[in-house]
């Protein structure tokens, strides 16, 4: 299950880095690229909570939904992760 959670995290980070969603630029479509069986899954919610806890994701309540962006204060950590695991 840990590898699935890591895969979900990778997909989220890839999506937000490629869309350049940093700081005030939010998106609600954060899990749109995941397989359908993972979209509402517990492991996906856990991955999002971990990314929030590590302060990589900034949640914002907009139009009744939670929108997310990448934390610009963690840019170096996020981009190192992206280069190591996501940019292949």
Backbone as JSON Lines, residues from 0, in Angstrom:
{"i":0,"aa":"X","n":[0.83,-1.2,0.0],"ca":[0.0,0.0,0.0],"c":[0.87,1.25,0.0]}
{"i":1,"aa":"X","n":[2.04,1.16,0.61],"ca":[2.94,2.32,0.65],"c":[3.36,2.73,-0.76]}
{"i":2,"aa":"X","n":[3.61,1.77,-1.63],"ca":[4.03,2.12,-2.99],"c":[2.9,2.79,-3.76]}
{"i":3,"aa":"X","n":[1.66,2.41,-3.49],"ca":[0.52,3.06,-4.15],"c":[0.42,4.5,-3.68]}
{"i":4,"aa":"X","n":[0.62,4.72,-2.38],"ca":[0.56,6.08,-1.83],"c":[1.65,6.95,-2.45]}
{"i":5,"aa":"X","n":[2.85,6.4,-2.59],"ca":[3.96,7.15,-3.2],"c":[3.65,7.47,-4.66]}
{"i":6,"aa":"X","n":[3.04,6.54,-5.35],"ca":[2.65,6.77,-6.76],"c":[1.62,7.9,-6.85]}
{"i":7,"aa":"X","n":[0.67,7.91,-5.94],"ca":[-0.33,8.98,-5.92],"c":[0.34,10.33,-5.68]}
{"i":8,"aa":"X","n":[1.27,10.36,-4.72],"ca":[2.0,11.6,-4.43],"c":[2.76,12.09,-5.67]}
{"i":9,"aa":"X","n":[3.43,11.16,-6.34],"ca":[4.17,11.51,-7.55],"c":[3.25,12.13,-8.59]}
{"i":10,"aa":"X","n":[2.11,11.5,-8.83],"ca":[1.18,12.01,-9.84],"c":[0.66,13.4,-9.48]}
{"i":11,"aa":"X","n":[0.4,13.63,-8.2],"ca":[-0.08,14.95,-7.76],"c":[1.0,16.0,-7.98]}
{"i":12,"aa":"X","n":[2.23,15.69,-7.57],"ca":[3.33,16.64,-7.72],"c":[3.61,16.91,-9.2]}
{"i":13,"aa":"X","n":[3.62,15.87,-10.02],"ca":[3.83,16.05,-11.46],"c":[2.8,17.01,-12.02]}
{"i":14,"aa":"X","n":[1.54,16.76,-11.7],"ca":[0.46,17.57,-12.24],"c":[0.61,19.03,-11.84]}
{"i":15,"aa":"X","n":[0.86,19.29,-10.57],"ca":[0.94,20.67,-10.1],"c":[2.19,21.39,-10.6]}
{"i":16,"aa":"X","n":[3.32,20.68,-10.68],"ca":[4.54,21.31,-11.2],"c":[4.37,21.65,-12.68]}
{"i":17,"aa":"X","n":[3.85,20.72,-13.45],"ca":[3.68,20.96,-14.89],"c":[2.67,22.06,-15.17]}
{"i":18,"aa":"X","n":[1.66,22.17,-14.32],"ca":[0.66,23.23,-14.48],"c":[1.09,24.54,-13.85]}
{"i":19,"aa":"X","n":[2.25,24.53,-13.19],"ca":[2.81,25.72,-12.53],"c":[1.83,26.3,-11.5]}
{"i":20,"aa":"X","n":[1.32,25.44,-10.64],"ca":[0.37,25.85,-9.6],"c":[1.12,26.1,-8.3]}
{"i":21,"aa":"X","n":[1.7,27.27,-8.17],"ca":[2.49,27.66,-7.0],"c":[1.78,28.81,-6.3]}
{"i":22,"aa":"X","n":[1.75,28.77,-4.98],"ca":[1.23,29.88,-4.19],"c":[-0.23,30.18,-4.45]}
{"i":23,"aa":"X","n":[-0.53,31.36,-4.97],"ca":[-1.9,31.82,-5.16],"c":[-2.62,31.19,-6.33]}
{"i":24,"aa":"X","n":[-1.93,30.43,-7.15],"ca":[-2.56,29.77,-8.29],"c":[-3.02,28.38,-7.86]}
{"i":25,"aa":"X","n":[-4.33,28.21,-7.68],"ca":[-4.89,26.96,-7.17],"c":[-5.61,26.18,-8.26]}
{"i":26,"aa":"X","n":[-5.78,24.89,-8.03],"ca":[-6.6,24.06,-8.9],"c":[-7.37,23.06,-8.07]}
{"i":27,"aa":"X","n":[-8.6,22.76,-8.47],"ca":[-9.38,21.74,-7.78],"c":[-9.25,20.4,-8.46]}
{"i":28,"aa":"X","n":[-8.7,20.36,-9.64],"ca":[-8.63,19.14,-10.44],"c":[-7.35,18.37,-10.15]}
{"i":29,"aa":"X","n":[-7.05,18.21,-8.88],"ca":[-5.76,17.64,-8.48],"c":[-5.68,16.13,-8.69]}
{"i":30,"aa":"X","n":[-6.8,15.43,-8.62],"ca":[-6.77,13.97,-8.75],"c":[-7.38,13.5,-10.06]}
{"i":31,"aa":"X","n":[-7.59,14.4,-11.0],"ca":[-8.23,14.06,-12.26],"c":[-7.45,13.05,-13.09]}
{"i":32,"aa":"X","n":[-6.14,13.01,-12.96],"ca":[-5.33,12.1,-13.76],"c":[-5.14,10.73,-13.14]}
{"i":33,"aa":"X","n":[-5.72,10.52,-11.98],"ca":[-5.57,9.22,-11.31],"c":[-6.55,8.21,-11.9]}
{"i":34,"aa":"X","n":[-6.21,6.93,-11.82],"ca":[-7.16,5.89,-12.23],"c":[-8.44,5.98,-11.39]}
{"i":35,"aa":"X","n":[-9.55,5.6,-11.96],"ca":[-10.84,5.78,-11.3],"c":[-10.92,5.09,-9.95]}
{"i":36,"aa":"X","n":[-10.25,3.95,-9.79],"ca":[-10.32,3.25,-8.5],"c":[-9.54,3.96,-7.39]}
{"i":37,"aa":"X","n":[-8.73,4.95,-7.74],"ca":[-7.97,5.69,-6.74],"c":[-8.57,7.06,-6.42]}
{"i":38,"aa":"X","n":[-9.49,7.55,-7.23],"ca":[-9.98,8.92,-7.08],"c":[-10.63,9.17,-5.72]}
{"i":39,"aa":"X","n":[-11.42,8.27,-5.2],"ca":[-12.03,8.46,-3.9],"c":[-11.46,7.56,-2.83]}
{"i":40,"aa":"X","n":[-10.36,6.94,-3.13],"ca":[-9.78,5.92,-2.25],"c":[-9.14,6.52,-1.0]}
{"i":41,"aa":"X","n":[-9.11,5.72,0.04],"ca":[-8.51,6.11,1.31],"c":[-7.03,6.45,1.13]}
{"i":42,"aa":"X","n":[-6.34,5.67,0.31],"ca":[-4.9,5.9,0.1],"c":[-4.66,7.26,-0.55]}
{"i":43,"aa":"X","n":[-5.55,7.71,-1.41],"ca":[-5.42,9.02,-2.04],"c":[-5.6,10.13,-1.01]}
{"i":44,"aa":"X","n":[-6.59,9.97,-0.15],"ca":[-6.81,10.95,0.91],"c":[-5.62,11.01,1.86]}
{"i":45,"aa":"X","n":[-5.04,9.85,2.16],"ca":[-3.86,9.81,3.03],"c":[-2.68,10.52,2.37]}
{"i":46,"aa":"X","n":[-2.49,10.32,1.07],"ca":[-1.4,10.97,0.35],"c":[-1.56,12.49,0.4]}
{"i":47,"aa":"X","n":[-2.78,12.97,0.17],"ca":[-3.04,14.41,0.22],"c":[-2.76,14.96,1.62]}
{"i":48,"aa":"X","n":[-3.2,14.24,2.65],"ca":[-2.96,14.69,4.03],"c":[-1.46,14.75,4.34]}
{"i":49,"aa":"X","n":[-0.71,13.77,3.86],"ca":[0.74,13.76,4.1],"c":[1.42,14.93,3.39]}
{"i":50,"aa":"X","n":[0.99,15.21,2.16],"ca":[1.57,16.34,1.43],"c":[1.23,17.66,2.11]}
{"i":51,"aa":"X","n":[0.02,17.76,2.67],"ca":[-0.35,18.96,3.43],"c":[0.46,19.04,4.72]}
{"i":52,"aa":"X","n":[0.6,17.92,5.42],"ca":[1.35,17.9,6.68],"c":[2.81,18.31,6.46]}
{"i":53,"aa":"X","n":[3.39,17.86,5.35],"ca":[4.77,18.21,5.01],"c":[4.87,19.62,4.45]}
{"i":54,"aa":"X","n":[3.73,20.29,4.32],"ca":[3.62,21.67,3.82],"c":[4.05,21.81,2.37]}
{"i":55,"aa":"X","n":[3.91,20.75,1.6],"ca":[4.16,20.83,0.17],"c":[2.93,21.35,-0.55]}
{"i":56,"aa":"X","n":[1.76,21.03,-0.04],"ca":[0.51,21.49,-0.63],"c":[-0.14,22.52,0.27]}
{"i":57,"aa":"X","n":[-0.7,23.55,-0.36],"ca":[-1.45,24.56,0.36],"c":[-2.92,24.42,-0.03]}
{"i":58,"aa":"X","n":[-3.78,24.05,0.92],"ca":[-5.2,23.94,0.6],"c":[-5.87,25.31,0.7]}
{"i":59,"aa":"X","n":[-6.89,25.52,-0.12],"ca":[-7.69,26.74,-0.08],"c":[-9.14,26.36,-0.35]}
{"i":60,"aa":"X","n":[-10.03,26.8,0.51],"ca":[-11.46,26.5,0.34],"c":[-12.02,27.5,-0.66]}
{"i":61,"aa":"X","n":[-12.43,27.02,-1.81],"ca":[-12.98,27.86,-2.87],"c":[-14.25,27.21,-3.41]}
{"i":62,"aa":"X","n":[-15.25,27.98,-3.59],"ca":[-16.51,27.53,-4.2],"c":[-16.98,26.19,-3.66]}
{"i":63,"aa":"X","n":[-16.85,25.99,-2.35],"ca":[-17.32,24.76,-1.74],"c":[-16.4,23.57,-1.91]}
{"i":64,"aa":"X","n":[-15.3,23.73,-2.61],"ca":[-14.35,22.65,-2.83],"c":[-12.99,23.07,-2.31]}
{"i":65,"aa":"X","n":[-12.14,22.1,-2.06],"ca":[-10.77,22.42,-1.65],"c":[-9.9,22.46,-2.9]}
{"i":66,"aa":"X","n":[-9.25,23.58,-3.09],"ca":[-8.3,23.75,-4.18],"c":[-6.9,23.64,-3.59]}
{"i":67,"aa":"X","n":[-5.96,23.2,-4.38],"ca":[-4.58,23.02,-3.9],"c":[-3.59,23.76,-4.78]}
{"i":68,"aa":"X","n":[-2.49,24.18,-4.15],"ca":[-1.34,24.7,-4.89],"c":[-0.09,24.24,-4.17]}
{"i":69,"aa":"X","n":[1.04,24.37,-4.84],"ca":[2.32,24.01,-4.25],"c":[2.83,25.16,-3.39]}
{"i":70,"aa":"X","n":[3.47,24.84,-2.3],"ca":[3.99,25.83,-1.37],"c":[5.28,26.42,-1.94]}
{"i":71,"aa":"X","n":[5.3,27.71,-2.27],"ca":[6.52,28.3,-2.84],"c":[7.7,28.32,-1.86]}
{"i":72,"aa":"X","n":[7.41,28.23,-0.54],"ca":[8.5,28.18,0.44],"c":[9.22,26.84,0.43]}
{"i":73,"aa":"X","n":[8.62,25.81,-0.17],"ca":[9.21,24.47,-0.24],"c":[9.66,24.15,-1.67]}
{"i":74,"aa":"X","n":[9.88,25.16,-2.47],"ca":[10.21,24.97,-3.89],"c":[11.4,24.04,-4.09]}
{"i":75,"aa":"X","n":[12.48,24.26,-3.34],"ca":[13.68,23.44,-3.53],"c":[13.4,21.97,-3.26]}
{"i":76,"aa":"X","n":[12.71,21.67,-2.14],"ca":[12.39,20.27,-1.8],"c":[11.5,19.64,-2.87]}
{"i":77,"aa":"X","n":[10.48,20.38,-3.28],"ca":[9.52,19.85,-4.26],"c":[10.21,19.59,-5.59]}
{"i":78,"aa":"X","n":[11.01,20.52,-6.05],"ca":[11.68,20.34,-7.34],"c":[12.74,19.24,-7.29]}
{"i":79,"aa":"X","n":[13.4,19.06,-6.15],"ca":[14.34,17.94,-6.01],"c":[13.59,16.62,-6.11]}
{"i":80,"aa":"X","n":[12.47,16.51,-5.44],"ca":[11.62,15.32,-5.51],"c":[11.17,15.1,-6.95]}
{"i":81,"aa":"X","n":[10.73,16.16,-7.6],"ca":[10.25,16.08,-8.98],"c":[11.35,15.59,-9.91]}
{"i":82,"aa":"X","n":[12.53,16.16,-9.79],"ca":[13.65,15.76,-10.65],"c":[14.06,14.31,-10.4]}
{"i":83,"aa":"X","n":[14.04,13.89,-9.14],"ca":[14.49,12.54,-8.79],"c":[13.49,11.47,-9.18]}
{"i":84,"aa":"X","n":[12.2,11.7,-8.92],"ca":[11.21,10.64,-9.08],"c":[10.22,10.84,-10.22]}
{"i":85,"aa":"X","n":[10.03,12.04,-10.66],"ca":[8.92,12.3,-11.58],"c":[9.36,12.66,-12.99]}
{"i":86,"aa":"X","n":[10.5,13.19,-13.16],"ca":[10.92,13.72,-14.47],"c":[11.75,12.7,-15.22]}
{"i":87,"aa":"X","n":[11.12,11.6,-15.59],"ca":[11.85,10.52,-16.28],"c":[11.41,10.39,-17.7]}
